[in-house]
Amino acid sequence: MLFAADAIKIGNYLFLFANYFNMLFSIDLSNGEMDFLGGIPEEHIFSKGLTCKLVYIRERIIVVPLLAKKIWIYSLKNGEWKSIEVEECKVYGRGTYFRQTIQHKDSLFFIGGHYPAILKMDFPSCKLTYLKEPFLRYTELEESGELYFRGDFVYKKGMVYLASGRDNTVLMYHLDTREYKWIEVGKKGNQYSGIMWDGNYYWLSPRKNTPIVKWDGYGSVVEYEIPEEKRVNDIAYAGIIKKNNQIIIPALSGSGADTITLNNDGIMEFSKKEYIFYKETEKGDFIAQDSDGQILFTGADGVKRQYRCELSGEKLSALLDIANIDVNDIAGRINKENDALSLRLLLGLLGGAYISSVQNKKIAGLKIWETINYDK
């Protein structure tokens, strides 16, 4: 099973980037056929968390850096990669750089996750401008590692609304004038996973155990508390969307939370579904991947399709050959259990038992050899 960090629709194809693997791939929406296009040149094939956001601009796919060291641009015309250096800064631990982007006129704005800036990239020059002033309210990076912003935003006529992952504030930032202000929304102690606009109100997704917030953009706020028995201690939600006149708060895969559906009458419904990502495109399509690995696509016309992302042993061997990695090299990395390839990661990639920690290396190693049919 191949888990994706994000997906975008271009024509009749979905383009995705793997979450636990340095690989850009596509799915033909007409027949579900997968094609592997390659990986970021300077990253190991088993690198994880390189990105969580893809953007399509002018026949190119922008791979927005999460843990990747640079911005990478993939040409759909010739398959070539181009990199753009990002100014280094202190981020929390091995913190994430950017989790979302906004296209405005001829520029792409990267919104800092742990990176204390909004990064403006102009096209076609790819010139970078660092907009740091809105982040000056944070005098130092908290040891908690809380993100400035996660996913989702509202964009209206050059004004962007971003919900803070650290406190109960919303950043209003004008992309042309660079004027901005922070507004407190909801009670003290709230933190947010995202924000959306339903045509009448703003809705803010909770982070951890805080309420779902409905806001009129001025002073009126309604908070919907999550029932005590449905609260979890981890980061629980993957943003917020409106679908079929309902507000949906998708549970983040591995969080143990339930996905929340909020009806017009304010009643919450819960389901056990968890998602790697869940998004709505500008054209009204919905794209998601659930925790079982299924890619779920609902077109703007309402037609639903489902695809399974699988990486066969044969395909894995071919990819390892391309990356100039042989089985003995993998074995060495397994013994070392280094950052490039852990037992947990490889088992997940090969479709074996996906385990949270490896305590019995002999059993885990045998499982790997069985999966890849390795014979000494």
Steps between C-alpha positions, in 0.01 A plus 500: 500500500632842403387790717500845343575838655281695258327473163411745225285452190642597161282409206386141541782409739575523869858582589615395846816499709564208735510567873754234603686487171679745269268448206275709276237286327175533309167322476295492180145584612350303211654163589696536826834427334799628698817646355813578702661821381808521721621656823678808627859466374687592820287295742530130586235279341373401848478857632172574672294812554669696222181689418132521585402741221515492119416795274449510122623812317586538129565137408694449823437333833637688800601267784461719809767411760384350827819318602664535159797735498393704195203596287487258209335555161416207268441566130214301351640571153846345536507333843783721624539623857603850605580606856476833681693565819306620804663722758584290802354593835454346839199271497384283785692172511489353152197724450284533195550790262174562312159330512294712263532739208285771343507598133446873442552666162849394380626394843484203729498565875640229730353516852740410780430193709798514734667747261448853638413673174273515200711431192399671174623341176445693176451335161668442267813642667461287818630797701442455874386767747486428873206658684588461868322788670174319592703243694678754721229456764667167573821606670633149522410156374315315770651172613158339457563506126154633421455607139425855401249374244387158379280449194205686348450872453247747366593719201274793407609775256864502607425461870604176667361367829726257689400327824779467756611159620646659814217707646151638438598752232440544127751682281347726234770576242460695175727355234533826304538766770658266761278658763395258769332462837448227755147445632402292802224256406343280764604451856849506644670163472355420157733379226406432141576249223349701217235746383238506222225732372153364425370816331359645821729401785857397572547159659812413699611142547615405852854406586514235770199534732384855429151579360384534140448874448249684280594867447329782311828681430427767758403439862245219494632155587323168560703212647408134465666295771616150410347248744739387771488136389604600146807700597854373448827636628686507170470730199170370380377669182610549141324829434142595413281497187137555399336218307131441427409797722676340796817600682746209505797482737710205371683299766873478442628149435649342811348756736232270639240774449170471316415702191237759594206606282319810624145538366310825447322455831832479687477127566827308472528159340811284536661235283811286549654605169847653515684674218854577387362808326156627395464802274275688261644639176422841353278328242290324765657153487568318828817293537593295806699199608366300791704309756450178300687659210202548271508811281148644501404737218162673471470716190319831494230308308447277805647185342703301755809296416738298713856390436748282682864612514719191507872457455582146386823320584591511132445875483695552823795304356490715185496819707791378709694429179430853377618639833811278484411322824538125527353256752825478693496879538146477637608225738779720630259783557258268680770386735589859572135611521605847392287794396515408133325165544357361821347154539165662569518701177606216273236263641238761429624554144510129423151437632614314808402562860512873570642512851555793732828370640739219420595292801565164339735562208523134406124461444477836322796412279349166403181677401696728268684212331172314448342808345775578248581131433863552584713185501856509628 
